[in-house]
């Protein structure tokens, strides 16, 4: 368990005062804020922040992932049904994350050390809808394509939400778990033969 070291004056031994440190356990919220601040400090270059803003807009409401799924369905008539099912799963992962947000009602990061670089359509942060829809799309579409490269979008999108200061690390982790479960579920029993 991480601890916060706090200075505490000790007994006075002659003319010297010897400080004594004692450990105060950090709660989950403190640990998440510390992780968020550390990630923002490590990714503070303007180029990284601009890239994260672009990803934020691309991932908004799962529209880009939905469009990509519809293009996949249009370009591959033999796999139209699996592509449409995968696309519906992406939309469902996004919708489920919104429902969970409204139930959990965890506020977005508001610690003064956290820099927020983008506006959001809502006040709730758990789970990350961007992470949920991106992961659902990456898992489902990578199986349909028979390629693993879509999976690289998962950590990139997850990290971008923290870089922008709109999610705690547990928000993006929960969103990714929802997306992975749904993306895997829709493709689990389908052995797709690609032409």
N, C-alpha and C positions, 0 to 999 in steps of 0.2 A: 504494500500500500504506500503510495507517495506521501511525503510529509512536507510541511512547510516549516522551515527552521525560523524560530522567533527568538530575538535577543531578549534576554532577561537579566537584569543586573543581579549579581551574586552578593554574597556577604563581603564586606569591606575588610581586606587583609592589610592592615597598616595603611600606607599612603596609596596603595594600588586598589583599583576596583576591577575584579575579574568578571567579565561577562560570561554567562552560562547560557547555552543554547538548549532549548527543549523543542521537541517535535510535536507539531499540531497536524493531525491527519487532514488531508484535503478531501473535501466531498466531491462527488461526481461532477457537479456543476463547475467547481473550481478547476478540476483537472481538464474538463472540456474547454473551458475558457483559456487555460494555459496552453493547451495543444493548439487551439485556434490562433492565438497570438503568435506562437512559435512558427506555425505554418505560414502565417501572413508575413512574418519577419523574414523567413527564408525565401519567400516568393514575391518580394516587394518591387521587383523591377517593373517599369511601365509596360514593357512588352508582354510579360506574363499576365499582368492585370488586364490589358486589352484583350488578350486571347481568352481569358476567363469570361469577360463581358460578352464577347462574341458567342462563346459556348452557351452562356446563359440565354441569350436571345434565340439561338438555334434550338435549344431544348425546351423553350417555353411551351407549355400545354401539350407537349409531345407531338407538336405539329410536324417537325422535320422527320421524326421517326415514322409517323403515320404516312407522310408523303412517300418516304422511301419504301415502305411496305407496299403501298399502292402501285408504285412504279415496278417493284418486283413482281407483283401479280399481273400487271399489264405486259411486262416483257417476257414472262414465262408462262404461257397458257397451260402447259402440263402441270405446273405447280401453283396454279392460280388459287385453288382452295387452301392449300397450306400457307401461302403468303397472306391471304385474307384472314385466316385464323391467327396467324402470328401478329398481323397488324391489329386485329381486334384485341389481342392479348396485351399489346403495348398500350392501347387506349384504356383497357381495363386496369392495368397496373397503375397508370396515372390516376384514374378515377378512384381506385382503392386507396391510394396514398392521400388523396384529398379527403376522403371519408375519415380515415384514421387521424389526419390532422385536426379535423373538427371535433373528434372525440377526445383526443389527447390534449389539445389546446396548449401546446408548449410554445411560448413566445420565442421569436427569433433572437439571436444574440443582441444584447444591449449593453454589455460591459463597455465602459468608456475606452478601454484599450483596443477594442475591436473596431477596425475600419470597415465600413460598409461601402461597397463600390458600385452597387446596382440597386434599383428599386425592385420591389416584389409585388405581385398582385394580392398577396395576403399576409396576415400577421403571424401565422402558425408555421412552425418549422419541422415538426416531427411527424412523419419521416419526410425526407427530401423527395419531392415528386420528380425532379430532374433525374436523380439517381435511380428511382424506380423505373421510369419509362426508358431511360438509356440502357439500363441493365437488361430489362425485358427484351428490348429491341436487339441488343448485341447478342444475347444468348439465342433467341429464336432465329434471327437473321443469319447468324454465323452457321447454324445447323442447316438452314435452307441453302446457303451458299456453299457449304462444305469447306468453309475457310474460317480461320481463327482470328483474322485481323479485326473484325468488328469488336471483339472482346477488349481490345486496347482502349476503346472509348470509355469503358467503365471507370477505371481509376482516374482517367483524365477528367471526366465530368464530376466524379466525386470530389476530387481535389479542388476543382474550380469553384464549387459551391462554398467551400471553406475559405479559399483565397478571397472570395468576394465578401466574406463576412456575413452571409445570410443563413448559414447552417452550422450547427455543431458537428463534430465528427460522428457522434452516434446517430444524428439525423441521416447523414449520407450512407452510413453503414446499414441502417434499417431499411432505407429506400432501396439500396442495392440488393439486400436479402429478399425483399418483396419481389423486385424485378427478376432476380435469378430464379426464384421459385416458380413464378408465373411463366417466364420464358422457357424454363426446363419442362414445366408441366405441359405446355402446348405442343412441344416437340418430342416428348419422352417416348411415345410409342410409334412415332412416325419415322420409318427408315426411308429417307427421301432419295430417290435415284435422280441424279442430275444429268441433264442432257447437254 
